[in-house]
């Protein structure tokens, strides 16, 4: 093993209904928070999430998104939960769009 080489993360798991299950520790790390901080924000209703199923060329892929304030994490995953692409970006606040 090469020193400093990161091991690949396991894929996201799915529950019995086929829904993706996001580990709080893993998701919180994407935002630079602890799992406790993420859970506190969730309890306050400040974190929203969305799952979109790909169609056409993207069939067999899903986009998982989590939004808190102006930060959005997204991952494109395959049916087995393997991450194909991952992104953390900043989005404009909802209340400020269209203001002059």
C-alpha positions as a Markdown table, in Angstrom:
| # | Residue | x | y | z |
|---|---|---|---|---|
| 1 | Unk | 0.0 | 0.0 | 0.0 |
| 2 | Unk | 1.3 | 3.5 | -0.9 |
| 3 | Unk | 1.4 | 5.9 | 2.1 |
| 4 | Unk | -1.2 | 8.7 | 1.8 |
| 5 | Unk | -3.4 | 6.9 | -0.7 |
| 6 | Unk | -7.0 | 7.1 | 0.2 |
| 7 | Unk | -9.1 | 4.0 | 0.1 |
| 8 | Unk | -12.2 | 4.2 | -2.1 |
| 9 | Unk | -15.4 | 4.8 | -0.2 |
| 10 | Unk | -18.0 | 2.1 | -0.3 |
| 11 | Unk | -21.1 | 2.8 | -2.4 |
| 12 | Unk | -24.2 | 4.3 | -1.0 |
| 13 | Unk | -26.6 | 1.5 | 0.2 |
| 14 | Unk | -30.2 | 1.1 | -0.6 |
| 15 | Unk | -32.9 | 0.0 | 1.8 |
| 16 | Unk | -35.5 | -2.8 | 1.3 |
| 17 | Unk | -37.7 | -0.3 | -0.7 |
| 18 | Unk | -34.8 | 0.6 | -3.0 |
| 19 | Unk | -34.3 | 4.1 | -1.5 |
| 20 | Unk | -30.8 | 5.4 | -1.1 |
| 21 | Unk | -29.6 | 5.7 | 2.5 |
| 22 | Unk | -27.1 | 8.5 | 3.2 |
| 23 | Unk | -24.9 | 8.1 | 6.2 |
| 24 | Unk | -24.9 | 11.3 | 8.3 |
| 25 | Unk | -21.2 | 11.2 | 8.9 |
| 26 | Unk | -20.4 | 10.9 | 5.2 |
| 27 | Unk | -22.8 | 13.6 | 4.1 |
| 28 | Unk | -21.8 | 16.0 | 6.9 |
| 29 | Unk | -18.1 | 15.5 | 5.9 |
| 30 | Unk | -19.0 | 16.8 | 2.4 |
| 31 | Unk | -20.2 | 20.1 | 3.9 |
| 32 | Unk | -17.3 | 20.2 | 6.4 |
| 33 | Unk | -19.5 | 19.6 | 9.4 |
| 34 | Unk | -19.7 | 16.9 | 12.1 |
| 35 | Unk | -22.6 | 14.4 | 11.9 |
| 36 | Unk | -24.0 | 16.1 | 15.1 |
| 37 | Unk | -24.0 | 19.5 | 13.3 |
| 38 | Unk | -25.8 | 18.1 | 10.3 |
| 39 | Unk | -28.4 | 16.4 | 12.5 |
| 40 | Unk | -29.1 | 19.7 | 14.4 |
| 41 | Unk | -29.6 | 21.5 | 11.0 |
| 42 | Unk | -31.9 | 18.7 | 9.9 |
| 43 | Unk | -34.0 | 19.0 | 13.1 |
| 44 | Unk | -34.3 | 22.7 | 12.5 |
| 45 | Unk | -35.6 | 22.0 | 8.9 |
| 46 | Unk | -32.6 | 23.7 | 7.3 |
| 47 | Unk | -31.5 | 20.7 | 5.2 |
| 48 | Unk | -33.5 | 19.5 | 2.2 |
| 49 | Unk | -32.8 | 16.6 | -0.1 |
| 50 | Unk | -33.9 | 15.3 | -3.4 |
| 51 | Unk | -33.5 | 12.1 | -5.5 |
| 52 | Unk | -33.9 | 12.2 | -9.2 |
| 53 | Unk | -33.9 | 9.1 | -11.5 |
| 54 | Unk | -32.2 | 9.4 | -14.8 |
| 55 | Unk | -34.1 | 8.9 | -18.0 |
| 56 | Unk | -33.0 | 8.3 | -21.6 |
| 57 | Unk | -29.2 | 8.5 | -21.8 |
| 58 | Unk | -29.1 | 8.7 | -18.0 |
| 59 | Unk | -31.3 | 5.6 | -17.3 |
| 60 | Unk | -29.8 | 3.6 | -14.5 |
| 61 | Unk | -28.3 | 6.6 | -12.8 |
| 62 | Unk | -29.7 | 8.7 | -9.9 |
| 63 | Unk | -28.8 | 12.2 | -8.8 |
| 64 | Unk | -28.8 | 12.6 | -5.0 |
| 65 | Unk | -28.9 | 16.2 | -3.7 |
| 66 | Unk | -28.7 | 17.9 | -0.3 |
| 67 | Unk | -29.2 | 21.6 | 0.2 |
| 68 | Unk | -28.5 | 23.7 | 3.2 |
| 69 | Unk | -28.4 | 27.5 | 3.0 |
| 70 | Unk | -26.4 | 28.4 | -0.1 |
| 71 | Unk | -24.5 | 25.1 | -0.2 |
| 72 | Unk | -25.6 | 22.2 | -2.4 |
| 73 | Unk | -24.0 | 18.7 | -2.5 |
| 74 | Unk | -24.9 | 16.4 | -5.4 |
| 75 | Unk | -23.8 | 13.0 | -6.4 |
| 76 | Unk | -24.6 | 10.9 | -9.5 |
| 77 | Unk | -24.8 | 7.3 | -8.6 |
| 78 | Unk | -25.4 | 4.0 | -10.3 |
| 79 | Unk | -28.1 | 1.5 | -9.3 |
| 80 | Unk | -25.6 | -0.3 | -7.0 |
| 81 | Unk | -24.8 | 3.0 | -5.2 |
| 82 | Unk | -21.4 | 3.5 | -6.8 |
| 83 | Unk | -20.6 | 7.2 | -7.1 |
| 84 | Unk | -19.9 | 8.3 | -10.6 |
| 85 | Unk | -19.6 | 12.1 | -10.0 |
| 86 | Unk | -19.8 | 14.3 | -6.9 |
| 87 | Unk | -20.0 | 18.1 | -6.5 |
| 88 | Unk | -20.3 | 20.7 | -3.8 |
| 89 | Unk | -21.3 | 24.1 | -5.0 |
| 90 | Unk | -23.0 | 27.3 | -3.9 |
| 91 | Unk | -26.4 | 28.4 | -5.1 |
| 92 | Unk | -28.1 | 31.8 | -4.8 |
| 93 | Unk | -30.5 | 32.1 | -1.9 |
| 94 | Unk | -34.1 | 31.4 | -2.9 |
| 95 | Unk | -35.5 | 34.7 | -1.7 |
| 96 | Unk | -33.2 | 36.9 | -3.7 |
| 97 | Unk | -33.9 | 35.7 | -7.2 |
| 98 | Unk | -35.4 | 38.2 | -9.4 |
| 99 | Unk | -34.8 | 41.2 | -7.2 |
| 100 | Unk | -33.5 | 44.4 | -8.7 |
